[in-house]
Amino acid sequence: MSEVAQKRHVNSGIDLIEFALVLFFVSVIALISNWAGAGIAPTKALLGMFIIYSMVLVSLVLAKYAPFYLPSVAWISIVSVGLTLPIFPGADWIVSNLQSINFLSLVTPVLAYSGLAISKLEIDTFKKSGFKIVLISILVFTGTFIGSALVANILI
């Protein structure tokens, strides 16, 4: 790897301290969401959330210092899948503790934030599209709903 590429990769913009702090607050919000959405007390889900927190931090360290580039999300997938494979020692323990975390409860705050984080460019695009985008959205949502209902009725 050339010196420039290595310097660019190692200084990939990942501030581990900042990410750890933000991830801590996200984990607290996820515990509250898990409690509100799935009814699982934060004390029961704390170990599972700590495991997820640790997996993400290890992945971010790998993303920052690995000798080759992979996006952070790829590292997170590799680490989390690898640690939960049946051939990994302790995978049963990890999986049993992760069962106290409801995935839908984890993604709800993230999706809510992404829905609120609309940029000026997206608003301008929506204004330019006008009623056409609303009409197409209604048709797509209706078609998806009817298609899903048909498949569900056929399979049940």
Secondary structure by P-SEA (a helix, b strand, c coil): ccaaaaaaaaacccaaaaaaaaaaaaaaaaaaaaaaacccccccaaaaaaaaaaaaaaaaaaaacccccccaaaaaaaaaaaaacccccaaaaaaaaaccccccccaaaaaaaaaacccaaaaaaaaaacaaaaaaaaaaaaaaaaaaaaaaaaac
